[in-house]
Amino acid sequence: MSGATEPVVDASAVSRTHGTVEVLAPTSLSLAPGEVAVVVGPNGSGKSTLLRLVAGRDVPTSGTVRVLGLPAREARRRRREDVALLLGGPSAYPDLTVAEHLRLVASAWAGRHPGPSVDEALGAAELTRVRDQLPGELSSGEAQMFALATTLYRPAQLVLLDEPEQRLDARWRAVARRLIGRAADAGRALVVATHDPDLRADLARRGREVELSAPGPR
């Protein structure tokens, strides 16, 4: 197990290049247990790339990324119960209802899941009305909120969220900010990439910003 003072995330001068294009300029990030980092920058600055590197879904061209004391790719295999991530579009089992997805999460991590109950989680996400609907029956905003609620329902030490405000109107964005704030208050380490100014301000008050600039050709 990791020591109590060991960083949850330790990214040192990581960069990523595709062909002749540098999609992420060298970036460093160290995140202790319970800390929050909000990643901001223009489109093309590498926000999603940075999260994929931390998640172990890609490898850096240069630099190193360690998560929970392990190389990120290894942590993805060996510590997957401790990392929850929302990257890209929502994914779900087409034949399970919204409520059944959360029950599956609770069952999968039985003994580690601290709550709340499925009903409480759906209520907090304002998804009670669609609890018995299938993912394919949800609106785009409901599907995004469902994906966020399911991600946050996992009992993970580290939560990675890539633009969780996507497809959400003003009301849903307020709900998302509240859910993410509660995750931070619960002592989880969070890395959140966002364009939402209100979410950015809220998370910056709780932690710090990592600002990326758009890289150019090498």
C-alpha positions in Angstrom: 0.0 0.0 0.0 1.1 3.6 -0.6 2.5 5.6 2.3 0.2 8.3 3.7 2.4 11.1 2.4 3.1 9.6 -1.0 1.5 11.6 -3.9 -1.6 10.2 -5.4 -0.4 11.7 -8.8 3.2 12.5 -9.6 3.6 13.7 -13.2 7.0 15.1 -14.0 7.6 17.1 -17.2 5.2 14.8 -19.2 4.7 15.6 -22.8 2.9 13.9 -25.7 3.7 14.2 -29.4 1.8 12.8 -32.3 4.0 12.9 -35.4 5.4 16.4 -35.6 2.7 17.9 -33.4 3.2 18.3 -29.7 -0.3 17.8 -28.2 0.8 18.3 -24.6 3.8 20.6 -23.8 5.9 19.4 -20.8 3.7 19.6 -17.7 4.2 18.7 -14.1 1.6 17.9 -11.5 1.9 16.5 -8.0 -1.3 15.8 -6.1 -1.5 14.6 -2.5 -4.4 12.6 -1.0 -7.5 14.8 -0.8 -6.1 17.5 -3.0 -7.9 19.1 -6.0 -6.4 20.2 -9.3 -8.4 21.9 -12.0 -6.9 21.7 -15.5 -7.7 24.6 -17.8 -6.6 25.9 -21.2 -7.8 26.4 -24.8 -8.9 23.6 -27.0 -5.9 21.7 -28.2 -3.8 22.5 -25.2 -3.7 18.9 -24.0 -6.2 18.8 -21.1 -7.7 15.5 -22.2 -4.2 14.1 -23.1 -3.0 14.9 -19.6 -5.9 13.0 -18.1 -5.3 10.0 -20.3 -1.7 9.9 -19.3 -2.6 10.0 -15.6 -5.3 7.3 -16.2 -2.7 5.1 -17.9 -4.6 5.1 -21.2 -1.7 6.6 -23.0 2.1 6.9 -22.5 4.1 10.1 -22.5 6.6 10.9 -25.2 8.8 12.3 -22.5 8.6 12.6 -18.7 7.1 10.2 -16.2 3.6 9.7 -14.6 3.1 7.8 -11.3 -0.2 7.1 -9.8 -0.6 5.7 -6.2 3.1 4.9 -6.2 3.1 3.0 -9.5 3.7 3.9 -13.1 0.4 5.0 -14.5 0.0 2.1 -16.9 0.7 -0.4 -14.1 -1.7 1.5 -11.7 -4.4 1.1 -14.3 -4.2 -2.7 -13.9 -3.2 -3.1 -10.3 -5.1 -0.3 -8.5 -8.1 0.1 -10.8 -10.5 0.0 -7.8 -8.8 3.2 -6.5 -9.1 5.3 -9.7 -12.5 6.4 -11.2 -12.5 8.3 -14.5 -14.9 10.0 -16.9 -13.0 10.4 -20.2 -14.8 10.9 -23.4 -18.5 10.1 -23.9 -20.7 8.2 -21.5 -20.5 4.4 -21.6 -23.1 2.0 -20.2 -24.7 -1.4 -20.4 -27.7 -0.9 -22.7 -29.9 -3.4 -20.9 -29.4 -2.1 -17.3 -31.4 0.7 -16.0 -29.9 3.8 -14.4 -30.5 2.5 -10.9 -29.2 -1.0 -11.8 -25.9 0.6 -12.9 -25.4 2.1 -9.5 -26.4 -1.1 -7.7 -23.8 -2.9 -9.8 -21.1 -0.4 -8.7 -22.1 -0.9 -5.1 -22.0 -4.7 -5.5 -18.7 -4.7 -7.3 -17.0 -2.9 -4.5 -19.0 -4.5 -1.7 -17.2 -4.1 1.6 -15.4 -0.9 0.4 -18.4 1.2 -0.7 -19.2 3.7 2.1 -22.5 4.9 0.6 -24.7 6.8 0.0 -27.5 4.5 -1.0 -28.5 4.2 -4.6 -31.6 6.2 -3.9 -29.7 8.9 -2.2 -27.1 9.1 -5.0 -29.8 9.4 -7.6 -31.6 12.1 -5.6 -28.4 14.1 -5.3 -27.9 13.9 -9.0 -31.5 14.8 -9.7 -32.0 11.5 -11.6 -34.7 9.9 -9.5 -37.2 10.6 -12.3 -35.2 8.4 -14.8 -34.1 5.7 -12.3 -35.9 2.9 -14.2 -35.0 4.1 -17.7 -32.3 2.5 -19.9 -29.3 4.6 -20.9 -30.5 4.8 -24.5 -33.7 6.4 -23.3 -32.0 9.3 -21.7 -31.6 12.8 -23.1 -28.0 13.9 -23.8 -27.9 15.9 -20.5 -29.4 13.1 -18.5 -26.9 10.7 -20.0 -24.0 13.0 -19.1 -25.2 13.4 -15.5 -25.8 9.7 -15.2 -22.2 9.1 -16.3 -20.9 11.6 -13.8 -23.0 10.2 -11.0 -21.9 6.6 -11.8 -18.2 7.7 -11.8 -18.5 9.5 -8.5 -20.4 6.5 -7.0 -17.2 4.4 -7.1 -15.2 4.4 -3.8 -12.0 5.6 -5.5 -9.2 7.6 -4.0 -8.5 9.4 -7.3 -11.2 10.8 -9.6 -10.4 12.0 -13.1 -13.0 14.0 -14.9 -12.7 15.4 -18.5 -15.0 18.3 -19.1 -17.9 16.9 -16.9 -20.0 19.9 -17.9 -20.4 18.6 -21.5 -24.0 18.6 -22.8 -25.3 20.1 -19.6 -27.5 23.2 -19.4 -27.2 25.8 -16.6 -29.3 23.8 -14.2 -27.5 20.5 -14.7 -24.1 22.3 -14.5 -25.1 23.5 -11.0 -25.9 20.0 -10.0 -22.6 18.7 -11.4 -20.7 21.4 -9.5 -22.4 20.3 -6.3 -21.6 16.6 -6.8 -18.0 17.3 -7.6 -17.7 19.6 -4.6 -19.1 16.9 -2.4 -16.5 14.5 -3.7 -13.7 17.0 -2.9 -15.2 17.6 0.6 -15.2 13.8 1.1 -11.4 13.8 0.8 -10.9 12.4 -2.6 -8.1 13.6 -4.9 -9.6 15.2 -8.0 -8.1 16.1 -11.4 -10.8 17.9 -13.4 -10.4 19.4 -16.9 -13.0 22.0 -17.6 -14.1 25.0 -19.7 -16.9 25.9 -17.2 -15.9 29.2 -15.4 -18.0 28.5 -12.4 -16.6 25.0 -11.9 -13.1 26.3 -12.5 -13.6 29.0 -9.8 -15.1 26.5 -7.3 -12.3 24.0 -7.7 -9.6 26.6 -7.7 -10.9 27.8 -4.3 -10.6 24.2 -3.1 -7.2 23.4 -4.6 -5.1 24.8 -7.5 -5.1 25.4 -11.2 -2.9 23.7 -13.8 -3.1 26.1 -16.8 -2.0 24.7 -20.2 -1.2 26.6 -23.3 -1.8 25.4 -26.8 1.4 23.8 -28.1 2.6 24.1 -31.7 4.6 22.1 -34.2 8.0 20.8 -33.2 
